Amino acid sequence: MTSTLIDGKSFSSGVRGRVASGVAGLAARGIVPGLAVVLVGEDPASEVYVRNKGIQTREAGMASWEHKLPAETGQAELLALVGKLNADPAVHGILVQLPLPAHMDAEAVINAIDPAKDVDGFHILNVGLLGTGQKSMVPCTPLGCLLMLRDRLGDLSGLNAVVVGRSNIVGKPMAQLLLGESCTVTIAHSRTKNLAEVCRSADILVAAVGRPRMIPGDWVKPGATVIDVGINRIEEDGRTRLVGDVDFDSAARVAGAITPVPGGVGPMTIACLLANTLTACCRANGLPDPELVG
Ligand code: GUN
């Protein structure tokens, strides 16, 4: 079997187009959605992410602010900035880039963000709302995965979904979203027994562990839909390459459809961040949530 490639680049460009149309519609009412991103310290990977977020936010027609604070910034100073952004009516979305320096309490900072502006969906209130099936802000990467799965499979109800990885950012919210779609959900992780067998039971296999090519093709059920969230930088044949958590070449021979790395889930994350910012802005103005896919 040769699998279908799920093209996150083209899919995310569709989502960004819809966001841009939504933003243009709001402009007619004199409303401009705005996203504030806060970066503490000089982590090079985070700086690249933050720059890309700013560029794509402006491309969608939204207002964008970047707050760069030195690594030695105190927690109280960061909390004061979050408080200022919470109170600013021009700011509809707030994202504090993680990881934060070790001397900071990341949970306290995230939980200081106004939940209505928490476009990451990491605030404890949004986690609880998602877990109880109520309207919330949904974390961007799992939301992107869900949009691609719905596009590929339509109704997901009754399907066996296995999520490998139990992080708060991807694994757990992904499992909640799939449960919300009436999938039968298993969360597997480093201590799972018979991981190969568990993976082989999956109609939907989501890999989010951060270990390069950990999942080989013979762990994949023939015809399964494979979503690879991993972005791992490795040295191979004398050059740096980005690879996923799934061994793409062997898995692509078995799966029904699979996301590549790069060009799969990655581009969907920022698209969903923009979508969440538009959603937050609509809610702040008493308008219905925007449609993200057509
Ligand atoms: N660092 C890596 N991914 C993310 C993300 O999705 N949100 C935030 N806030 N920080 C991150």
py3Dmol code that shows the C-alpha trace and the ligand (Angstrom):
import py3Dmol

protein = """\
ATOM      1  CA  MET A   1       0.000   0.000   0.000  1.00  0.00           C
ATOM      2  CA  THR A   2       1.197   3.519  -0.704  1.00  0.00           C
ATOM      3  CA  SER A   3      -0.275   6.095   1.589  1.00  0.00           C
ATOM      4  CA  THR A   4      -1.761   9.489   0.849  1.00  0.00           C
ATOM      5  CA  LEU A   5       0.356  12.396   2.016  1.00  0.00           C
ATOM      6  CA  ILE A   6      -1.528  14.775   4.310  1.00  0.00           C
ATOM      7  CA  ASP A   7      -0.174  18.116   3.158  1.00  0.00           C
ATOM      8  CA  GLY A   8      -0.107  20.394   6.188  1.00  0.00           C
ATOM      9  CA  LYS A   9       1.459  23.201   4.210  1.00  0.00           C
ATOM     10  CA  SER A  10      -1.417  23.503   1.788  1.00  0.00           C
ATOM     11  CA  PHE A  11      -4.070  22.725   4.443  1.00  0.00           C
ATOM     12  CA  SER A  12      -2.668  25.376   6.789  1.00  0.00           C
ATOM     13  CA  SER A  13      -2.631  27.916   3.991  1.00  0.00           C
ATOM     14  CA  GLY A  14      -6.387  27.273   3.585  1.00  0.00           C
ATOM     15  CA  VAL A  15      -6.926  27.841   7.327  1.00  0.00           C
ATOM     16  CA  ARG A  16      -4.834  31.031   7.239  1.00  0.00           C
ATOM     17  CA  GLY A  17      -6.864  32.214   4.249  1.00  0.00           C
ATOM     18  CA  ARG A  18     -10.079  31.698   6.215  1.00  0.00           C
ATOM     19  CA  VAL A  19      -8.617  33.543   9.182  1.00  0.00           C
ATOM     20  CA  ALA A  20      -7.593  36.431   6.909  1.00  0.00           C
ATOM     21  CA  SER A  21     -11.152  36.570   5.489  1.00  0.00           C
ATOM     22  CA  GLY A  22     -12.557  36.594   9.016  1.00  0.00           C
ATOM     23  CA  VAL A  23     -10.184  39.404   9.966  1.00  0.00           C
ATOM     24  CA  ALA A  24     -11.214  41.379   6.870  1.00  0.00           C
ATOM     25  CA  GLY A  25     -14.881  40.893   7.843  1.00  0.00           C
ATOM     26  CA  LEU A  26     -14.180  42.338  11.302  1.00  0.00           C
ATOM     27  CA  ALA A  27     -12.345  45.318   9.787  1.00  0.00           C
ATOM     28  CA  ALA A  28     -15.677  46.436   8.322  1.00  0.00           C
ATOM     29  CA  ARG A  29     -16.918  46.749  11.937  1.00  0.00           C
ATOM     30  CA  GLY A  30     -13.762  48.602  12.978  1.00  0.00           C
ATOM     31  CA  ILE A  31     -12.414  45.600  14.909  1.00  0.00           C
ATOM     32  CA  VAL A  32      -8.775  44.474  14.596  1.00  0.00           C
ATOM     33  CA  PRO A  33      -7.801  41.198  16.333  1.00  0.00           C
ATOM     34  CA  GLY A  34      -4.487  41.497  18.184  1.00  0.00           C
ATOM     35  CA  LEU A  35      -1.961  38.939  19.441  1.00  0.00           C
ATOM     36  CA  ALA A  36       0.760  39.679  21.992  1.00  0.00           C
ATOM     37  CA  VAL A  37       3.663  37.238  22.229  1.00  0.00           C
ATOM     38  CA  VAL A  38       6.026  37.318  25.198  1.00  0.00           C
ATOM     39  CA  LEU A  39       9.528  35.855  24.979  1.00  0.00           C
ATOM     40  CA  VAL A  40      11.801  35.685  28.003  1.00  0.00           C
ATOM     41  CA  GLY A  41      15.479  35.001  27.282  1.00  0.00           C
ATOM     42  CA  GLU A  42      17.360  34.264  24.078  1.00  0.00           C
ATOM     43  CA  ASP A  43      16.628  30.640  23.210  1.00  0.00           C
ATOM     44  CA  PRO A  44      17.404  30.597  19.448  1.00  0.00           C
ATOM     45  CA  ALA A  45      14.616  28.121  18.541  1.00  0.00           C
ATOM     46  CA  SER A  46      12.062  30.190  20.491  1.00  0.00           C
ATOM     47  CA  GLU A  47      13.266  33.376  18.766  1.00  0.00           C
ATOM     48  CA  VAL A  48      12.621  31.778  15.357  1.00  0.00           C
ATOM     49  CA  TYR A  49       9.119  30.614  16.425  1.00  0.00           C
ATOM     50  CA  VAL A  50       8.256  34.032  17.814  1.00  0.00           C
ATOM     51  CA  ARG A  51       9.471  35.831  14.678  1.00  0.00           C
ATOM     52  CA  ASN A  52       7.388  33.492  12.462  1.00  0.00           C
ATOM     53  CA  LYS A  53       4.341  34.004  14.639  1.00  0.00           C
ATOM     54  CA  GLY A  54       4.705  37.785  14.280  1.00  0.00           C
ATOM     55  CA  ILE A  55       5.106  37.615  10.495  1.00  0.00           C
ATOM     56  CA  GLN A  56       2.086  35.352   9.992  1.00  0.00           C
ATOM     57  CA  THR A  57      -0.054  37.358  12.412  1.00  0.00           C
ATOM     58  CA  ARG A  58       0.579  40.537  10.420  1.00  0.00           C
ATOM     59  CA  GLU A  59       0.052  38.675   7.117  1.00  0.00           C
ATOM     60  CA  ALA A  60      -3.419  37.686   8.344  1.00  0.00           C
ATOM     61  CA  GLY A  61      -4.200  41.384   8.919  1.00  0.00           C
ATOM     62  CA  MET A  62      -4.028  41.247  12.709  1.00  0.00           C
ATOM     63  CA  ALA A  63      -2.137  43.481  15.108  1.00  0.00           C
ATOM     64  CA  SER A  64       0.975  41.877  16.555  1.00  0.00           C
ATOM     65  CA  TRP A  65       3.133  42.793  19.529  1.00  0.00           C
ATOM     66  CA  GLU A  66       6.371  41.108  20.598  1.00  0.00           C
ATOM     67  CA  HIS A  67       7.579  41.639  24.152  1.00  0.00           C
ATOM     68  CA  LYS A  68      11.159  40.480  24.577  1.00  0.00           C
ATOM     69  CA  LEU A  69      12.422  40.358  28.131  1.00  0.00           C
ATOM     70  CA  PRO A  70      15.948  39.461  29.304  1.00  0.00           C
ATOM     71  CA  ALA A  71      16.538  35.963  30.721  1.00  0.00           C
ATOM     72  CA  GLU A  72      17.101  37.371  34.218  1.00  0.00           C
ATOM     73  CA  THR A  73      13.660  39.052  34.341  1.00  0.00           C
ATOM     74  CA  GLY A  74      11.933  38.382  37.659  1.00  0.00           C
ATOM     75  CA  GLN A  75       8.634  36.529  37.904  1.00  0.00           C
ATOM     76  CA  ALA A  76       6.887  39.606  39.358  1.00  0.00           C
ATOM     77  CA  GLU A  77       7.911  41.696  36.360  1.00  0.00           C
ATOM     78  CA  LEU A  78       6.594  39.075  33.921  1.00  0.00           C
ATOM     79  CA  LEU A  79       3.329  38.811  35.880  1.00  0.00           C
ATOM     80  CA  ALA A  80       3.006  42.612  35.745  1.00  0.00           C
ATOM     81  CA  LEU A  81       3.339  42.502  31.944  1.00  0.00           C
ATOM     82  CA  VAL A  82       0.723  39.729  31.706  1.00  0.00           C
ATOM     83  CA  GLY A  83      -1.578  41.853  33.882  1.00  0.00           C
ATOM     84  CA  LYS A  84      -1.112  44.828  31.573  1.00  0.00           C
ATOM     85  CA  LEU A  85      -1.906  42.719  28.492  1.00  0.00           C
ATOM     86  CA  ASN A  86      -4.959  41.215  30.242  1.00  0.00           C
ATOM     87  CA  ALA A  87      -6.282  44.749  30.803  1.00  0.00           C
ATOM     88  CA  ASP A  88      -5.563  45.991  27.251  1.00  0.00           C
ATOM     89  CA  PRO A  89      -8.752  45.756  25.112  1.00  0.00           C
ATOM     90  CA  ALA A  90      -6.686  45.825  21.868  1.00  0.00           C
ATOM     91  CA  VAL A  91      -5.046  42.530  22.879  1.00  0.00           C
ATOM     92  CA  HIS A  92      -7.303  39.520  22.231  1.00  0.00           C
ATOM     93  CA  GLY A  93      -4.658  36.798  22.471  1.00  0.00           C
ATOM     94  CA  ILE A  94      -1.653  36.406  24.790  1.00  0.00           C
ATOM     95  CA  LEU A  95       1.047  33.795  24.265  1.00  0.00           C
ATOM     96  CA  VAL A  96       3.972  33.388  26.656  1.00  0.00           C
ATOM     97  CA  GLN A  97       6.578  31.370  24.777  1.00  0.00           C
ATOM     98  CA  LEU A  98       7.686  28.206  26.579  1.00  0.00           C
ATOM     99  CA  PRO A  99      10.002  27.037  27.955  1.00  0.00           C
ATOM    100  CA  LEU A 100      10.475  29.866  30.458  1.00  0.00           C
ATOM    101  CA  PRO A 101      13.824  30.238  32.280  1.00  0.00           C
ATOM    102  CA  ALA A 102      14.212  27.763  35.146  1.00  0.00           C
ATOM    103  CA  HIS A 103      13.775  30.385  37.903  1.00  0.00           C
ATOM    104  CA  MET A 104      10.202  31.052  36.781  1.00  0.00           C
ATOM    105  CA  ASP A 105       7.039  29.180  37.735  1.00  0.00           C
ATOM    106  CA  ALA A 106       5.569  28.520  34.280  1.00  0.00           C
ATOM    107  CA  GLU A 107       2.240  27.236  35.648  1.00  0.00           C
ATOM    108  CA  ALA A 108       1.719  30.385  37.709  1.00  0.00           C
ATOM    109  CA  VAL A 109       2.495  32.569  34.692  1.00  0.00           C
ATOM    110  CA  ILE A 110       0.132  30.652  32.382  1.00  0.00           C
ATOM    111  CA  ASN A 111      -2.632  30.729  34.973  1.00  0.00           C
ATOM    112  CA  ALA A 112      -2.218  34.508  35.314  1.00  0.00           C
ATOM    113  CA  ILE A 113      -3.315  34.967  31.686  1.00  0.00           C
ATOM    114  CA  ASP A 114      -6.973  35.922  31.253  1.00  0.00           C
ATOM    115  CA  PRO A 115      -8.487  32.549  30.154  1.00  0.00           C
ATOM    116  CA  ALA A 116     -10.444  34.352  27.407  1.00  0.00           C
ATOM    117  CA  LYS A 117      -7.102  35.554  25.942  1.00  0.00           C
ATOM    118  CA  ASP A 118      -5.273  32.246  26.470  1.00  0.00           C
ATOM    119  CA  VAL A 119      -4.802  31.379  22.779  1.00  0.00           C
ATOM    120  CA  ASP A 120      -2.502  28.468  23.746  1.00  0.00           C
ATOM    121  CA  GLY A 121      -5.344  26.828  25.672  1.00  0.00           C
ATOM    122  CA  PHE A 122      -2.935  26.037  28.534  1.00  0.00           C
ATOM    123  CA  HIS A 123      -4.746  27.902  31.369  1.00  0.00           C
ATOM    124  CA  ILE A 124      -6.163  25.493  33.939  1.00  0.00           C
ATOM    125  CA  LEU A 125      -9.707  26.775  33.256  1.00  0.00           C
ATOM    126  CA  ASN A 126      -9.404  25.985  29.545  1.00  0.00           C
ATOM    127  CA  VAL A 127      -7.924  22.565  30.354  1.00  0.00           C
ATOM    128  CA  GLY A 128     -10.950  21.867  32.564  1.00  0.00           C
ATOM    129  CA  LEU A 129     -13.432  23.156  30.002  1.00  0.00           C
ATOM    130  CA  LEU A 130     -11.906  20.955  27.282  1.00  0.00           C
ATOM    131  CA  GLY A 131     -11.860  17.943  29.611  1.00  0.00           C
ATOM    132  CA  THR A 132     -15.560  18.364  30.370  1.00  0.00           C
ATOM    133  CA  GLY A 133     -16.549  18.956  26.730  1.00  0.00           C
ATOM    134  CA  GLN A 134     -17.339  22.649  27.161  1.00  0.00           C
ATOM    135  CA  LYS A 135     -16.450  25.563  24.913  1.00  0.00           C
ATOM    136  CA  SER A 136     -12.811  26.520  25.559  1.00  0.00           C
ATOM    137  CA  MET A 137      -9.644  27.717  23.890  1.00  0.00           C
ATOM    138  CA  VAL A 138      -8.126  24.573  22.363  1.00  0.00           C
ATOM    139  CA  PRO A 139      -4.311  24.058  22.254  1.00  0.00           C
ATOM    140  CA  CYS A 140      -3.036  24.833  18.755  1.00  0.00           C
ATOM    141  CA  THR A 141      -1.125  21.676  17.814  1.00  0.00           C
ATOM    142  CA  PRO A 142      -3.868  19.191  18.795  1.00  0.00           C
ATOM    143  CA  LEU A 143      -6.462  21.455  17.139  1.00  0.00           C
ATOM    144  CA  GLY A 144      -4.408  21.378  13.919  1.00  0.00           C
ATOM    145  CA  CYS A 145      -4.195  17.572  14.099  1.00  0.00           C
ATOM    146  CA  LEU A 146      -7.953  17.304  14.613  1.00  0.00           C
ATOM    147  CA  LEU A 147      -8.739  19.554  11.635  1.00  0.00           C
ATOM    148  CA  MET A 148      -6.530  17.382   9.396  1.00  0.00           C
ATOM    149  CA  LEU A 149      -8.097  14.173  10.732  1.00  0.00           C
ATOM    150  CA  ARG A 150     -11.632  15.457  10.151  1.00  0.00           C
ATOM    151  CA  ASP A 151     -10.675  16.544   6.646  1.00  0.00           C
ATOM    152  CA  ARG A 152      -9.216  13.129   5.856  1.00  0.00           C
ATOM    153  CA  LEU A 153     -11.722  10.864   7.629  1.00  0.00           C
ATOM    154  CA  GLY A 154     -14.922  12.867   8.112  1.00  0.00           C
ATOM    155  CA  ASP A 155     -16.780  11.312  11.055  1.00  0.00           C
ATOM    156  CA  LEU A 156     -14.253   9.915  13.548  1.00  0.00           C
ATOM    157  CA  SER A 157     -16.776   8.277  15.851  1.00  0.00           C
ATOM    158  CA  GLY A 158     -16.035   4.702  16.925  1.00  0.00           C
ATOM    159  CA  LEU A 159     -12.490   4.707  15.556  1.00  0.00           C
ATOM    160  CA  ASN A 160      -9.609   3.427  17.687  1.00  0.00           C
ATOM    161  CA  ALA A 161      -7.258   6.318  18.352  1.00  0.00           C
ATOM    162  CA  VAL A 162      -3.862   5.835  19.985  1.00  0.00           C
ATOM    163  CA  VAL A 163      -1.964   8.913  21.152  1.00  0.00           C
ATOM    164  CA  VAL A 164       1.678   8.164  21.937  1.00  0.00           C
ATOM    165  CA  GLY A 165       2.854  10.808  24.423  1.00  0.00           C
ATOM    166  CA  ARG A 166       1.188  12.302  27.476  1.00  0.00           C
ATOM    167  CA  SER A 167       2.361  15.917  27.511  1.00  0.00           C
ATOM    168  CA  ASN A 168       0.057  18.700  28.690  1.00  0.00           C
ATOM    169  CA  ILE A 169       0.695  20.573  25.430  1.00  0.00           C
ATOM    170  CA  VAL A 170      -0.103  17.801  22.928  1.00  0.00           C
ATOM    171  CA  GLY A 171      -0.817  14.273  24.207  1.00  0.00           C
ATOM    172  CA  LYS A 172      -3.467  14.953  26.847  1.00  0.00           C
ATOM    173  CA  PRO A 173      -5.469  17.617  24.949  1.00  0.00           C
ATOM    174  CA  MET A 174      -5.245  15.508  21.763  1.00  0.00           C
ATOM    175  CA  ALA A 175      -6.774  12.587  23.633  1.00  0.00           C
ATOM    176  CA  GLN A 176      -9.553  14.849  24.984  1.00  0.00           C
ATOM    177  CA  LEU A 177     -10.360  16.139  21.506  1.00  0.00           C
ATOM    178  CA  LEU A 178     -10.510  12.617  20.065  1.00  0.00           C
ATOM    179  CA  LEU A 179     -12.747  11.535  22.942  1.00  0.00           C
ATOM    180  CA  GLY A 180     -14.955  14.495  22.071  1.00  0.00           C
ATOM    181  CA  GLU A 181     -15.216  13.017  18.556  1.00  0.00           C
ATOM    182  CA  SER A 182     -16.377   9.707  20.097  1.00  0.00           C
ATOM    183  CA  CYS A 183     -13.166   7.822  19.307  1.00  0.00           C
ATOM    184  CA  THR A 184     -12.033   4.988  21.572  1.00  0.00           C
ATOM    185  CA  VAL A 185      -8.883   6.591  22.920  1.00  0.00           C
ATOM    186  CA  THR A 186      -5.699   5.106  24.359  1.00  0.00           C
ATOM    187  CA  ILE A 187      -2.883   7.287  25.674  1.00  0.00           C
ATOM    188  CA  ALA A 188       0.386   5.377  25.409  1.00  0.00           C
ATOM    189  CA  HIS A 189       3.738   6.516  26.828  1.00  0.00           C
ATOM    190  CA  SER A 190       7.242   5.410  27.764  1.00  0.00           C
ATOM    191  CA  ARG A 191       5.980   2.897  30.368  1.00  0.00           C
ATOM    192  CA  THR A 192       3.292   1.335  28.145  1.00  0.00           C
ATOM    193  CA  LYS A 193       3.627  -2.434  27.837  1.00  0.00           C
ATOM    194  CA  ASN A 194       3.460  -3.926  24.332  1.00  0.00           C
ATOM    195  CA  LEU A 195       3.612  -0.496  22.735  1.00  0.00           C
ATOM    196  CA  ALA A 196       3.982  -2.030  19.252  1.00  0.00           C
ATOM    197  CA  GLU A 197       0.758  -3.990  19.695  1.00  0.00           C
ATOM    198  CA  VAL A 198      -1.096  -1.005  21.120  1.00  0.00           C
ATOM    199  CA  CYS A 199      -0.023   1.105  18.122  1.00  0.00           C
ATOM    200  CA  ARG A 200      -1.073  -1.656  15.733  1.00  0.00           C
ATOM    201  CA  SER A 201      -4.637  -1.427  17.082  1.00  0.00           C
ATOM    202  CA  ALA A 202      -4.925   2.215  15.987  1.00  0.00           C
ATOM    203  CA  ASP A 203      -7.109   3.452  13.147  1.00  0.00           C
ATOM    204  CA  ILE A 204      -5.716   6.867  14.100  1.00  0.00           C
ATOM    205  CA  LEU A 205      -2.146   6.973  15.380  1.00  0.00           C
ATOM    206  CA  VAL A 206      -0.853  10.271  16.778  1.00  0.00           C
ATOM    207  CA  ALA A 207       2.842  10.306  17.666  1.00  0.00           C
ATOM    208  CA  ALA A 208       3.954  13.058  20.057  1.00  0.00           C
ATOM    209  CA  VAL A 209       6.932  11.782  22.000  1.00  0.00           C
ATOM    210  CA  GLY A 210       9.918  13.746  20.677  1.00  0.00           C
ATOM    211  CA  ARG A 211      12.022  10.687  19.789  1.00  0.00           C
ATOM    212  CA  PRO A 212      13.298  10.500  16.211  1.00  0.00           C
ATOM    213  CA  ARG A 213      11.737   7.701  14.103  1.00  0.00           C
ATOM    214  CA  MET A 214      10.639   5.800  17.192  1.00  0.00           C
ATOM    215  CA  ILE A 215       7.601   4.272  15.507  1.00  0.00           C
ATOM    216  CA  PRO A 216       8.460   1.918  12.631  1.00  0.00           C
ATOM    217  CA  GLY A 217       6.116   0.861   9.828  1.00  0.00           C
ATOM    218  CA  ASP A 218       5.410  -2.550  11.365  1.00  0.00           C
ATOM    219  CA  TRP A 219       3.735  -0.800  14.352  1.00  0.00           C
ATOM    220  CA  VAL A 220       1.218   0.753  11.954  1.00  0.00           C
ATOM    221  CA  LYS A 221      -2.088  -0.925  11.109  1.00  0.00           C
ATOM    222  CA  PRO A 222      -2.559  -1.195   7.330  1.00  0.00           C
ATOM    223  CA  GLY A 223      -4.702   1.722   6.174  1.00  0.00           C
ATOM    224  CA  ALA A 224      -4.351   3.705   9.426  1.00  0.00           C
ATOM    225  CA  THR A 225      -4.143   7.491   9.471  1.00  0.00           C
ATOM    226  CA  VAL A 226      -0.835   8.548  11.005  1.00  0.00           C
ATOM    227  CA  ILE A 227      -0.286  12.028  12.436  1.00  0.00           C
ATOM    228  CA  ASP A 228       3.327  12.733  13.315  1.00  0.00           C
ATOM    229  CA  VAL A 229       3.725  15.646  15.734  1.00  0.00           C
ATOM    230  CA  GLY A 230       7.458  15.089  16.321  1.00  0.00           C
ATOM    231  CA  ILE A 231       9.993  17.595  15.034  1.00  0.00           C
ATOM    232  CA  ASN A 232      13.436  16.166  15.796  1.00  0.00           C
ATOM    233  CA  ARG A 233      16.711  17.579  14.548  1.00  0.00           C
ATOM    234  CA  ILE A 234      19.231  14.830  13.766  1.00  0.00           C
ATOM    235  CA  GLU A 235      22.655  14.604  12.133  1.00  0.00           C
ATOM    236  CA  GLU A 236      22.628  12.133   9.248  1.00  0.00           C
ATOM    237  CA  ASP A 237      24.989  11.628   6.329  1.00  0.00           C
ATOM    238  CA  GLY A 238      26.903  14.719   7.433  1.00  0.00           C
ATOM    239  CA  ARG A 239      23.941  17.086   7.463  1.00  0.00           C
ATOM    240  CA  THR A 240      21.202  18.248   9.804  1.00  0.00           C
ATOM    241  CA  ARG A 241      17.741  16.867   9.046  1.00  0.00           C
ATOM    242  CA  LEU A 242      14.303  17.263  10.583  1.00  0.00           C
ATOM    243  CA  VAL A 243      12.534  13.958  11.192  1.00  0.00           C
ATOM    244  CA  GLY A 244       9.361  12.980  12.995  1.00  0.00           C
ATOM    245  CA  ASP A 245       8.613  10.449  15.727  1.00  0.00           C
ATOM    246  CA  VAL A 246       7.489   8.025  13.004  1.00  0.00           C
ATOM    247  CA  ASP A 247       9.863   6.307  10.595  1.00  0.00           C
ATOM    248  CA  PHE A 248       8.259   7.921   7.569  1.00  0.00           C
ATOM    249  CA  ASP A 249       9.586   5.655   4.803  1.00  0.00           C
ATOM    250  CA  SER A 250       8.466   2.372   6.370  1.00  0.00           C
ATOM    251  CA  ALA A 251       5.193   3.797   7.788  1.00  0.00           C
ATOM    252  CA  ALA A 252       4.208   5.339   4.449  1.00  0.00           C
ATOM    253  CA  ARG A 253       4.218   1.865   2.909  1.00  0.00           C
ATOM    254  CA  VAL A 254       1.558   0.687   5.390  1.00  0.00           C
ATOM    255  CA  ALA A 255      -0.553   3.688   6.410  1.00  0.00           C
ATOM    256  CA  GLY A 256      -3.618   4.881   4.526  1.00  0.00           C
ATOM    257  CA  ALA A 257      -2.514   8.479   5.047  1.00  0.00           C
ATOM    258  CA  ILE A 258       0.393  10.109   6.849  1.00  0.00           C
ATOM    259  CA  THR A 259       1.709  13.587   7.662  1.00  0.00           C
ATOM    260  CA  PRO A 260       5.306  14.285   6.582  1.00  0.00           C
ATOM    261  CA  VAL A 261       7.945  16.062   8.700  1.00  0.00           C
ATOM    262  CA  PRO A 262       8.497  18.833   7.869  1.00  0.00           C
ATOM    263  CA  GLY A 263       5.336  20.057   6.128  1.00  0.00           C
ATOM    264  CA  GLY A 264       2.716  18.165   8.136  1.00  0.00           C
ATOM    265  CA  VAL A 265       1.545  19.190  11.608  1.00  0.00           C
ATOM    266  CA  GLY A 266       4.140  22.000  11.995  1.00  0.00           C
ATOM    267  CA  PRO A 267       2.543  24.600   9.710  1.00  0.00           C
ATOM    268  CA  MET A 268      -0.880  23.866  11.242  1.00  0.00           C
ATOM    269  CA  THR A 269       0.212  25.008  14.706  1.00  0.00           C
ATOM    270  CA  ILE A 270       0.713  28.689  13.820  1.00  0.00           C
ATOM    271  CA  ALA A 271      -2.387  28.613  11.577  1.00  0.00           C
ATOM    272  CA  CYS A 272      -4.401  27.441  14.593  1.00  0.00           C
ATOM    273  CA  LEU A 273      -2.804  30.108  16.791  1.00  0.00           C
ATOM    274  CA  LEU A 274      -4.097  32.723  14.344  1.00  0.00           C
ATOM    275  CA  ALA A 275      -7.470  30.972  14.305  1.00  0.00           C
ATOM    276  CA  ASN A 276      -7.601  31.000  18.113  1.00  0.00           C
ATOM    277  CA  THR A 277      -6.757  34.712  18.160  1.00  0.00           C
ATOM    278  CA  LEU A 278      -9.608  35.401  15.745  1.00  0.00           C
ATOM    279  CA  THR A 279     -11.912  33.212  17.864  1.00  0.00           C
ATOM    280  CA  ALA A 280     -10.917  35.088  21.041  1.00  0.00           C
ATOM    281  CA  CYS A 281     -11.577  38.401  19.295  1.00  0.00           C
ATOM    282  CA  CYS A 282     -15.003  37.267  18.045  1.00  0.00           C
ATOM    283  CA  ARG A 283     -15.979  36.071  21.527  1.00  0.00           C
ATOM    284  CA  ALA A 284     -14.761  39.332  23.101  1.00  0.00           C
ATOM    285  CA  ASN A 285     -17.092  41.175  20.721  1.00  0.00           C
ATOM    286  CA  GLY A 286     -20.085  38.883  21.258  1.00  0.00           C
ATOM    287  CA  LEU A 287     -19.808  37.393  17.746  1.00  0.00           C
ATOM    288  CA  PRO A 288     -20.074  33.695  16.786  1.00  0.00           C
ATOM    289  CA  ASP A 289     -16.906  31.599  16.488  1.00  0.00           C
ATOM    290  CA  PRO A 290     -15.374  31.673  12.990  1.00  0.00           C
ATOM    291  CA  GLU A 291     -15.461  28.645  10.651  1.00  0.00           C
ATOM    292  CA  LEU A 292     -11.913  27.292  10.261  1.00  0.00           C
ATOM    293  CA  VAL A 293     -12.393  24.791   7.458  1.00  0.00           C
ATOM    294  CA  GLY A 294     -14.681  24.704   4.471  1.00  0.00           C
TER     295      GLY A 294
END
"""
ligand_1 = """\
11
GUN
N 6.901 26.383 22.868
C 6.840 25.367 21.961
N 5.573 25.209 21.517
C 4.816 26.134 22.150
C 3.441 26.479 22.104
O 2.627 25.881 21.390
N 3.067 27.497 22.911
C 3.934 28.164 23.713
N 3.452 29.141 24.476
N 5.218 27.876 23.785
C 5.658 26.858 23.003
"""
view = py3Dmol.view(width=600, height=400)
view.addModel(protein, "pdb")
view.setStyle({"model": 0}, {"cartoon": {"style": "trace"}})
view.addModel(ligand_1, "xyz")
view.setStyle({"model": 1}, {"stick": {}})
view.zoomTo()
view.show()
